[in-house]
């Protein structure tokens, strides 16, 4: 089962906290950054799909 928007945002927030760790190596920072970018893309896609769904609901009926 795929993760919800809220779950993805929770993971993004956790990654941001980890990236603020001063003891994190450059290699680990880049790895976490890549994970964050991927999660953001997935979250954006979920959000865009939700916007389309709402637009369809609010669209006037085609007669």
Secondary structure, DSSP 8 states (H G I E B T S, - for coil): ----HHHHHHHHHHHHHHHT-TT--HHHHHHHHHHHHHHHHHHHHHHHHHHHHHHHHHS----
